[in-house]
Amino acid sequence: MKSKESVLCPSSRAQKGARLLGIRQEDGRVAILPQPLLINNAFIEEANKHSHAEQQFRFTNKCVESGCKQWTGTRCGVADTIVGVMNDLQTSDELPACAIRPQCRWFKQNGADACKVCPFVITETTSEDWQLNPAEI
Ligand code: SF4
């Protein structure tokens, strides 16, 4: 019998089993990689040297549902929040080329609306980031 395909979290931590999904650009947006890349311990250590890796990169890993504090019981609370809060951002109608879309928790839950705001999401925000008005990014 074929096993059920994993649903992937697009805003996971830099840890074993994760893959690199996106890289933060100078303008604060995240460039989503067309294909996520496997990372190793050396990458995680290097990325954490100057700041949390999650401030500069986005990672994807298996969605652990009730094992995550963002899980509401039936849905990912982060996806609903970002789509609600960032709804007014000037986003492109063109969705990022993204290989995990068929398995992505946010896309399964919120469809194209999630993909439009996805490049604005930083997993580990800094205090400076919180002072920015997302609408001005
Ligand atoms: S929300 Fe869309 S663009 Fe972002 S990781 Fe999921 S499928 Fe890719």
Backbone and ligand atoms as CSV (ligand in chain L), in Angstrom:
chain,resi,resn,atom,element,x,y,z
A,1,MET,N,N,0.841,-1.195,0.000
A,1,MET,CA,C,0.000,0.000,0.000
A,1,MET,C,C,0.877,1.247,0.000
A,2,LYS,N,N,0.502,2.258,-0.820
A,2,LYS,CA,C,1.305,3.470,-0.918
A,2,LYS,C,C,1.121,4.318,0.345
A,3,SER,N,N,2.262,4.794,0.919
A,3,SER,CA,C,2.132,5.594,2.132
A,3,SER,C,C,1.684,7.018,1.791
A,4,LYS,N,N,1.022,7.641,2.746
A,4,LYS,CA,C,0.492,8.988,2.548
A,4,LYS,C,C,1.648,9.977,2.395
A,5,GLU,N,N,1.538,10.875,1.389
A,5,GLU,CA,C,2.601,11.844,1.166
A,5,GLU,C,C,2.580,12.895,2.274
A,6,SER,N,N,3.772,13.268,2.736
A,6,SER,CA,C,3.855,14.257,3.816
A,6,SER,C,C,3.363,15.623,3.346
A,7,VAL,N,N,2.752,16.337,4.266
A,7,VAL,CA,C,2.449,17.750,4.039
A,7,VAL,C,C,3.644,18.517,4.593
A,8,LEU,N,N,4.074,19.558,3.858
A,8,LEU,CA,C,5.283,20.277,4.250
A,8,LEU,C,C,4.980,21.650,4.839
A,9,CYS,N,N,5.695,21.972,5.895
A,9,CYS,CA,C,5.659,23.312,6.482
A,9,CYS,C,C,6.653,24.184,5.711
A,10,PRO,N,N,6.235,25.357,5.227
A,10,PRO,CA,C,7.156,26.216,4.485
A,10,PRO,C,C,7.876,27.237,5.354
A,11,SER,N,N,7.750,27.119,6.672
A,11,SER,CA,C,8.406,28.072,7.572
A,11,SER,C,C,8.933,27.309,8.783
A,12,SER,N,N,9.776,26.345,8.472
A,12,SER,CA,C,10.289,25.457,9.504
A,12,SER,C,C,11.635,25.953,10.033
A,13,ARG,N,N,12.176,25.210,10.971
A,13,ARG,CA,C,13.449,25.574,11.608
A,13,ARG,C,C,14.629,24.944,10.880
A,14,ALA,N,N,15.803,25.560,11.058
A,14,ALA,CA,C,17.034,24.996,10.507
A,14,ALA,C,C,17.453,23.844,11.395
A,15,GLN,N,N,17.035,22.676,11.064
A,15,GLN,CA,C,17.387,21.509,11.857
A,15,GLN,C,C,17.463,20.290,10.953
A,16,LYS,N,N,17.926,19.199,11.519
A,16,LYS,CA,C,18.105,17.972,10.744
A,16,LYS,C,C,16.831,17.635,9.953
A,17,GLY,N,N,17.026,17.306,8.700
A,17,GLY,CA,C,15.892,16.911,7.862
A,17,GLY,C,C,15.269,18.053,7.104
A,18,ALA,N,N,15.590,19.301,7.490
A,18,ALA,CA,C,15.020,20.461,6.811
A,18,ALA,C,C,15.714,20.682,5.478
A,19,ARG,N,N,15.025,21.378,4.585
A,19,ARG,CA,C,15.639,21.784,3.316
A,19,ARG,C,C,15.509,23.288,3.184
A,20,LEU,N,N,16.497,23.869,2.537
A,20,LEU,CA,C,16.507,25.315,2.324
A,20,LEU,C,C,15.449,25.670,1.282
A,21,LEU,N,N,14.517,26.538,1.664
A,21,LEU,CA,C,13.411,26.899,0.768
A,21,LEU,C,C,13.567,28.296,0.180
A,22,GLY,N,N,14.143,29.220,0.944
A,22,GLY,CA,C,14.219,30.591,0.449
A,22,GLY,C,C,15.347,31.360,1.103
A,23,ILE,N,N,15.732,32.446,0.440
A,23,ILE,CA,C,16.832,33.280,0.920
A,23,ILE,C,C,16.356,34.724,0.971
A,24,ARG,N,N,16.566,35.352,2.119
A,24,ARG,CA,C,16.127,36.732,2.303
A,24,ARG,C,C,17.008,37.671,1.471
A,25,GLN,N,N,16.343,38.570,0.769
A,25,GLN,CA,C,17.051,39.521,-0.084
A,25,GLN,C,C,17.259,40.843,0.661
A,26,GLU,N,N,18.027,41.743,0.052
A,26,GLU,CA,C,18.313,43.026,0.701
A,26,GLU,C,C,17.054,43.834,0.966
A,27,ASP,N,N,16.052,43.704,0.114
A,27,ASP,CA,C,14.812,44.474,0.313
A,27,ASP,C,C,13.896,43.824,1.354
A,28,GLY,N,N,14.347,42.738,1.978
A,28,GLY,CA,C,13.567,42.100,3.040
A,28,GLY,C,C,12.688,40.969,2.554
A,29,ARG,N,N,12.478,40.891,1.253
A,29,ARG,CA,C,11.650,39.791,0.746
A,29,ARG,C,C,12.464,38.502,0.649
A,30,VAL,N,N,11.750,37.410,0.588
A,30,VAL,CA,C,12.411,36.106,0.491
A,30,VAL,C,C,12.280,35.590,-0.941
A,31,ALA,N,N,13.416,35.265,-1.538
A,31,ALA,CA,C,13.400,34.617,-2.856
A,31,ALA,C,C,13.201,33.128,-2.630
A,32,ILE,N,N,12.067,32.619,-3.095
A,32,ILE,CA,C,11.766,31.190,-2.942
A,32,ILE,C,C,12.535,30.410,-4.013
A,33,LEU,N,N,13.260,29.400,-3.591
A,33,LEU,CA,C,14.035,28.601,-4.542
A,33,LEU,C,C,13.096,27.701,-5.344
A,34,PRO,N,N,13.336,27.551,-6.632
A,34,PRO,CA,C,12.476,26.657,-7.431
A,34,PRO,C,C,12.516,25.225,-6.917
A,35,GLN,N,N,13.654,24.819,-6.352
A,35,GLN,CA,C,13.795,23.474,-5.772
A,35,GLN,C,C,14.451,23.622,-4.406
A,36,PRO,N,N,13.851,23.144,-3.338
A,36,PRO,CA,C,14.512,23.236,-2.034
A,36,PRO,C,C,15.782,22.386,-1.993
A,37,LEU,N,N,16.751,22.851,-1.224
A,37,LEU,CA,C,18.050,22.190,-1.169
A,37,LEU,C,C,18.263,21.540,0.192
A,38,LEU,N,N,18.808,20.336,0.173
A,38,LEU,CA,C,19.156,19.674,1.440
A,38,LEU,C,C,20.240,20.474,2.154
A,39,ILE,N,N,20.155,20.577,3.447
A,39,ILE,CA,C,21.192,21.275,4.206
A,39,ILE,C,C,21.867,20.280,5.143
A,40,ASN,N,N,23.088,20.614,5.533
A,40,ASN,CA,C,23.785,19.743,6.481
A,40,ASN,C,C,24.121,20.545,7.746
A,41,ASN,N,N,24.720,19.886,8.713
A,41,ASN,CA,C,25.034,20.547,9.984
A,41,ASN,C,C,25.988,21.723,9.801
A,42,ALA,N,N,26.924,21.582,8.862
A,42,ALA,CA,C,27.884,22.659,8.624
A,42,ALA,C,C,27.152,23.927,8.163
A,43,PHE,N,N,26.169,23.763,7.308
A,43,PHE,CA,C,25.392,24.918,6.841
A,43,PHE,C,C,24.648,25.556,8.008
A,44,ILE,N,N,24.027,24.744,8.830
A,44,ILE,CA,C,23.246,25.276,9.960
A,44,ILE,C,C,24.158,26.039,10.921
A,45,GLU,N,N,25.312,25.464,11.210
A,45,GLU,CA,C,26.263,26.137,12.124
A,45,GLU,C,C,26.731,27.458,11.544
A,46,GLU,N,N,27.062,27.471,10.270
A,46,GLU,CA,C,27.565,28.682,9.618
A,46,GLU,C,C,26.458,29.755,9.601
A,47,ALA,N,N,25.250,29.330,9.250
A,47,ALA,CA,C,24.140,30.289,9.142
A,47,ALA,C,C,23.778,30.878,10.498
A,48,ASN,N,N,24.039,30.137,11.581
A,48,ASN,CA,C,23.684,30.620,12.921
A,48,ASN,C,C,24.794,31.447,13.564
A,49,LYS,N,N,25.921,31.595,12.867
A,49,LYS,CA,C,27.068,32.284,13.467
A,49,LYS,C,C,26.762,33.745,13.770
A,50,HIS,N,N,26.080,34.428,12.864
A,50,HIS,CA,C,25.877,35.874,13.018
A,50,HIS,C,C,24.461,36.237,13.467
A,51,SER,N,N,23.528,35.389,13.206
A,51,SER,CA,C,22.142,35.613,13.645
A,51,SER,C,C,21.445,34.264,13.560
A,52,HIS,N,N,20.187,34.223,13.953
A,52,HIS,CA,C,19.449,32.977,13.767
A,52,HIS,C,C,19.336,32.701,12.275
A,53,ALA,N,N,19.567,31.474,11.895
A,53,ALA,CA,C,19.457,31.104,10.480
A,53,ALA,C,C,18.079,31.479,9.935
A,54,GLU,N,N,17.056,31.416,10.800
A,54,GLU,CA,C,15.685,31.671,10.343
A,54,GLU,C,C,15.408,33.157,10.100
A,55,GLN,N,N,16.383,34.019,10.414
A,55,GLN,CA,C,16.220,35.432,10.068
A,55,GLN,C,C,16.684,35.701,8.640
A,56,GLN,N,N,17.501,34.806,8.116
A,56,GLN,CA,C,18.076,35.021,6.778
A,56,GLN,C,C,17.568,34.025,5.743
A,57,PHE,N,N,17.063,32.916,6.231
A,57,PHE,CA,C,16.659,31.840,5.318
A,57,PHE,C,C,15.288,31.301,5.725
A,58,ARG,N,N,14.619,30.669,4.762
A,58,ARG,CA,C,13.402,29.904,5.066
A,58,ARG,C,C,13.696,28.435,4.797
A,59,PHE,N,N,13.128,27.603,5.646
A,59,PHE,CA,C,13.354,26.161,5.548
A,59,PHE,C,C,12.020,25.441,5.477
A,60,THR,N,N,12.046,24.287,4.838
A,60,THR,CA,C,10.837,23.469,4.796
A,60,THR,C,C,11.128,22.103,5.392
A,61,ASN,N,N,10.128,21.557,6.049
A,61,ASN,CA,C,10.243,20.248,6.682
A,61,ASN,C,C,8.821,19.714,6.848
A,62,LYS,N,N,8.712,18.536,7.312
A,62,LYS,CA,C,7.390,17.920,7.488
A,62,LYS,C,C,6.521,18.739,8.456
A,63,CYS,N,N,5.268,18.965,8.099
A,63,CYS,CA,C,4.328,19.622,9.011
A,63,CYS,C,C,3.980,18.635,10.119
A,64,VAL,N,N,4.200,19.054,11.357
A,64,VAL,CA,C,4.003,18.119,12.481
A,64,VAL,C,C,2.648,18.320,13.162
A,65,GLU,N,N,1.818,19.179,12.567
A,65,GLU,CA,C,0.450,19.401,13.061
A,65,GLU,C,C,0.409,19.647,14.574
A,66,SER,N,N,-0.166,18.750,15.347
A,66,SER,CA,C,-0.336,19.017,16.791
A,66,SER,C,C,0.992,19.086,17.545
A,67,GLY,N,N,2.088,18.742,16.872
A,67,GLY,CA,C,3.410,18.880,17.486
A,67,GLY,C,C,3.953,20.297,17.385
A,68,CYS,N,N,3.192,21.178,16.791
A,68,CYS,CA,C,3.615,22.573,16.587
A,68,CYS,C,C,2.674,23.488,17.346
A,69,LYS,N,N,3.236,24.498,18.004
A,69,LYS,CA,C,2.373,25.392,18.809
A,69,LYS,C,C,1.468,26.267,17.930
A,70,GLN,N,N,1.760,26.330,16.631
A,70,GLN,CA,C,0.925,27.132,15.723
A,70,GLN,C,C,-0.299,26.356,15.223
A,71,TRP,N,N,-0.375,25.075,15.505
A,71,TRP,CA,C,-1.486,24.244,15.033
A,71,TRP,C,C,-2.732,24.557,15.858
A,72,THR,N,N,-3.840,24.850,15.193
A,72,THR,CA,C,-5.049,25.247,15.921
A,72,THR,C,C,-5.901,24.055,16.328
A,73,GLY,N,N,-5.505,22.887,15.831
A,73,GLY,CA,C,-6.336,21.702,16.062
A,73,GLY,C,C,-6.800,21.150,14.736
A,74,THR,N,N,-6.989,22.061,13.784
A,74,THR,CA,C,-7.419,21.633,12.447
A,74,THR,C,C,-6.628,22.319,11.344
A,75,ARG,N,N,-5.919,23.411,11.696
A,75,ARG,CA,C,-5.260,24.216,10.663
A,75,ARG,C,C,-3.952,24.813,11.178
A,76,CYS,N,N,-3.176,25.365,10.229
A,76,CYS,CA,C,-1.972,26.109,10.599
A,76,CYS,C,C,-2.361,27.567,10.868
A,77,GLY,N,N,-2.162,28.002,12.096
A,77,GLY,CA,C,-2.532,29.367,12.472
A,77,GLY,C,C,-1.685,30.420,11.780
A,78,VAL,N,N,-0.448,30.071,11.458
A,78,VAL,CA,C,0.430,31.040,10.787
A,78,VAL,C,C,-0.124,31.395,9.409
A,79,ALA,N,N,-0.534,30.394,8.667
A,79,ALA,CA,C,-1.036,30.647,7.308
A,79,ALA,C,C,-2.246,31.569,7.350
A,80,ASP,N,N,-3.175,31.308,8.248
A,80,ASP,CA,C,-4.358,32.167,8.344
A,80,ASP,C,C,-3.963,33.586,8.739
A,81,THR,N,N,-2.996,33.706,9.656
A,81,THR,CA,C,-2.587,35.033,10.121
A,81,THR,C,C,-1.925,35.827,9.008
A,82,ILE,N,N,-0.983,35.223,8.315
A,82,ILE,CA,C,-0.263,36.001,7.289
A,82,ILE,C,C,-1.191,36.411,6.150
A,83,VAL,N,N,-2.093,35.554,5.782
A,83,VAL,CA,C,-3.020,35.902,4.703
A,83,VAL,C,C,-3.936,37.041,5.170
A,84,GLY,N,N,-4.345,37.008,6.426
A,84,GLY,CA,C,-5.209,38.072,6.952
A,84,GLY,C,C,-4.462,39.387,7.109
A,85,VAL,N,N,-3.279,39.345,7.723
A,85,VAL,CA,C,-2.534,40.565,8.046
A,85,VAL,C,C,-1.914,41.200,6.807
A,86,MET,N,N,-1.468,40.384,5.880
A,86,MET,CA,C,-0.733,40.917,4.722
A,86,MET,C,C,-1.625,41.074,3.492
A,87,ASN,N,N,-2.901,40.993,3.705
A,87,ASN,CA,C,-3.846,41.036,2.597
A,87,ASN,C,C,-3.716,42.288,1.747
A,88,ASP,N,N,-3.305,43.408,2.371
A,88,ASP,CA,C,-3.261,44.682,1.649
A,88,ASP,C,C,-1.935,44.926,0.940
A,89,LEU,N,N,-0.988,44.010,1.109
A,89,LEU,CA,C,0.304,44.205,0.449
A,89,LEU,C,C,0.130,44.210,-1.062
A,90,GLN,N,N,0.989,45.005,-1.713
A,90,GLN,CA,C,0.984,45.015,-3.172
A,90,GLN,C,C,1.741,43.780,-3.627
A,91,THR,N,N,1.020,42.766,-3.987
A,91,THR,CA,C,1.663,41.522,-4.382
A,91,THR,C,C,1.455,41.283,-5.869
A,92,SER,N,N,2.294,40.446,-6.405
A,92,SER,CA,C,2.184,40.104,-7.817
A,92,SER,C,C,1.153,38.983,-7.982
A,93,ASP,N,N,0.454,38.997,-9.115
A,93,ASP,CA,C,-0.474,37.898,-9.383
A,93,ASP,C,C,0.277,36.640,-9.777
A,94,GLU,N,N,1.543,36.837,-10.151
A,94,GLU,CA,C,2.364,35.694,-10.550
A,94,GLU,C,C,2.895,35.018,-9.290
A,95,LEU,N,N,2.627,33.759,-9.123
A,95,LEU,CA,C,3.071,33.042,-7.926
A,95,LEU,C,C,4.528,32.630,-8.070
A,96,PRO,N,N,5.270,32.601,-6.952
A,96,PRO,CA,C,6.662,32.147,-7.033
A,96,PRO,C,C,6.724,30.727,-7.584
A,97,ALA,N,N,7.729,30.474,-8.418
A,97,ALA,CA,C,7.955,29.091,-8.862
A,97,ALA,C,C,8.385,28.310,-7.627
A,98,CYS,N,N,7.658,27.293,-7.267
A,98,CYS,CA,C,7.908,26.636,-5.982
A,98,CYS,C,C,7.587,25.151,-6.097
A,99,ALA,N,N,8.607,24.331,-5.908
A,99,ALA,CA,C,8.450,22.896,-6.121
A,99,ALA,C,C,7.622,22.215,-5.037
A,100,ILE,N,N,7.491,22.830,-3.857
A,100,ILE,CA,C,6.770,22.125,-2.785
A,100,ILE,C,C,5.262,22.406,-2.815
A,101,ARG,N,N,4.810,23.218,-3.790
A,101,ARG,CA,C,3.393,23.635,-3.780
A,101,ARG,C,C,2.416,22.468,-3.601
A,102,PRO,N,N,2.565,21.358,-4.301
A,102,PRO,CA,C,1.578,20.274,-4.143
A,102,PRO,C,C,1.503,19.723,-2.719
A,103,GLN,N,N,2.569,19.917,-1.950
A,103,GLN,CA,C,2.598,19.377,-0.577
A,103,GLN,C,C,2.542,20.470,0.489
A,104,CYS,N,N,2.519,21.712,0.084
A,104,CYS,CA,C,2.672,22.813,1.048
A,104,CYS,C,C,1.415,23.007,1.911
A,105,ARG,N,N,1.598,23.034,3.216
A,105,ARG,CA,C,0.482,23.238,4.139
A,105,ARG,C,C,-0.225,24.555,3.858
A,106,TRP,N,N,0.516,25.618,3.696
A,106,TRP,CA,C,-0.103,26.937,3.495
A,106,TRP,C,C,-0.921,26.974,2.203
A,107,PHE,N,N,-0.378,26.363,1.122
A,107,PHE,CA,C,-1.108,26.365,-0.149
A,107,PHE,C,C,-2.346,25.489,-0.053
A,108,LYS,N,N,-2.225,24.341,0.598
A,108,LYS,CA,C,-3.385,23.453,0.751
A,108,LYS,C,C,-4.501,24.170,1.498
A,109,GLN,N,N,-4.100,24.985,2.433
A,109,GLN,CA,C,-5.067,25.636,3.313
A,109,GLN,C,C,-5.618,26.953,2.726
A,110,ASN,N,N,-4.727,27.786,2.176
A,110,ASN,CA,C,-5.130,29.130,1.764
A,110,ASN,C,C,-4.923,29.412,0.275
A,111,GLY,N,N,-4.493,28.393,-0.468
A,111,GLY,CA,C,-4.361,28.530,-1.911
A,111,GLY,C,C,-3.391,29.626,-2.334
A,112,ALA,N,N,-3.684,30.250,-3.473
A,112,ALA,CA,C,-2.784,31.253,-4.049
A,112,ALA,C,C,-2.586,32.451,-3.130
A,113,ASP,N,N,-3.556,32.739,-2.268
A,113,ASP,CA,C,-3.396,33.872,-1.337
A,113,ASP,C,C,-2.156,33.681,-0.469
A,114,ALA,N,N,-1.879,32.441,-0.076
A,114,ALA,CA,C,-0.691,32.171,0.743
A,114,ALA,C,C,0.573,32.400,-0.071
A,115,CYS,N,N,0.583,31.944,-1.302
A,115,CYS,CA,C,1.783,32.090,-2.134
A,115,CYS,C,C,2.088,33.561,-2.401
A,116,LYS,N,N,1.067,34.387,-2.515
A,116,LYS,CA,C,1.297,35.811,-2.809
A,116,LYS,C,C,2.014,36.517,-1.666
A,117,VAL,N,N,1.711,36.139,-0.430
A,117,VAL,CA,C,2.354,36.806,0.709
A,117,VAL,C,C,3.560,36.025,1.243
A,118,CYS,N,N,3.724,34.815,0.775
A,118,CYS,CA,C,4.811,33.955,1.273
A,118,CYS,C,C,6.187,34.623,1.206
A,119,PRO,N,N,6.549,35.335,0.127
A,119,PRO,CA,C,7.893,35.943,0.083
A,119,PRO,C,C,8.106,37.047,1.118
A,120,PHE,N,N,7.063,37.480,1.803
A,120,PHE,CA,C,7.201,38.521,2.820
A,120,PHE,C,C,7.398,37.942,4.221
A,121,VAL,N,N,7.349,36.635,4.326
A,121,VAL,CA,C,7.382,36.010,5.650
A,121,VAL,C,C,8.810,35.639,6.057
A,122,ILE,N,N,9.210,36.128,7.244
A,122,ILE,CA,C,10.485,35.756,7.853
A,122,ILE,C,C,10.144,34.885,9.060
A,123,THR,N,N,10.681,33.695,9.111
A,123,THR,CA,C,10.318,32.766,10.187
A,123,THR,C,C,10.677,33.324,11.559
A,124,GLU,N,N,11.902,33.814,11.691
A,124,GLU,CA,C,12.362,34.363,12.980
A,124,GLU,C,C,12.532,35.859,12.786
A,125,THR,N,N,11.559,36.629,13.227
A,125,THR,CA,C,11.667,38.067,13.005
A,125,THR,C,C,12.537,38.704,14.082
A,126,THR,N,N,13.193,39.780,13.717
A,126,THR,CA,C,13.998,40.531,14.670
A,126,THR,C,C,13.146,41.672,15.218
A,127,SER,N,N,13.608,42.321,16.279
A,127,SER,CA,C,12.851,43.458,16.811
A,127,SER,C,C,12.761,44.557,15.756
A,128,GLU,N,N,13.809,44.702,14.921
A,128,GLU,CA,C,13.774,45.714,13.855
A,128,GLU,C,C,12.659,45.397,12.863
A,129,ASP,N,N,12.516,44.107,12.549
A,129,ASP,CA,C,11.484,43.733,11.592
A,129,ASP,C,C,10.106,44.124,12.098
A,130,TRP,N,N,9.891,43.962,13.395
A,130,TRP,CA,C,8.564,44.255,13.919
A,130,TRP,C,C,8.251,45.734,13.855
A,131,GLN,N,N,9.302,46.589,13.766
A,131,GLN,CA,C,9.054,48.023,13.673
A,131,GLN,C,C,8.689,48.433,12.245
A,132,LEU,N,N,8.921,47.526,11.293
A,132,LEU,CA,C,8.570,47.854,9.914
A,132,LEU,C,C,7.083,47.650,9.693
A,133,ASN,N,N,6.517,48.518,8.911
A,133,ASN,CA,C,5.134,48.331,8.501
A,133,ASN,C,C,5.169,47.448,7.268
A,134,PRO,N,N,4.617,46.235,7.344
A,134,PRO,CA,C,4.701,45.329,6.205
A,134,PRO,C,C,4.199,45.969,4.916
A,135,ALA,N,N,3.260,46.887,5.027
A,135,ALA,CA,C,2.714,47.504,3.819
A,135,ALA,C,C,3.763,48.377,3.134
A,136,GLU,N,N,4.830,48.743,3.867
A,136,GLU,CA,C,5.865,49.595,3.273
A,136,GLU,C,C,7.039,48.788,2.773
A,137,ILE,N,N,7.050,47.512,3.044
A,137,ILE,CA,C,8.195,46.691,2.625
A,137,ILE,C,C,8.241,46.612,1.114
L,1,SF4,S1,S,2.946,29.247,0.300
L,1,SF4,FE1,FE,3.165,28.917,-1.928
L,1,SF4,S2,S,5.151,29.851,-2.500
L,1,SF4,FE2,FE,5.142,29.609,-0.238
L,1,SF4,S3,S,6.133,27.643,0.118
L,1,SF4,FE3,FE,3.936,27.242,0.008
L,1,SF4,S4,S,3.516,26.709,-2.159
L,1,SF4,FE4,FE,5.557,27.671,-2.055
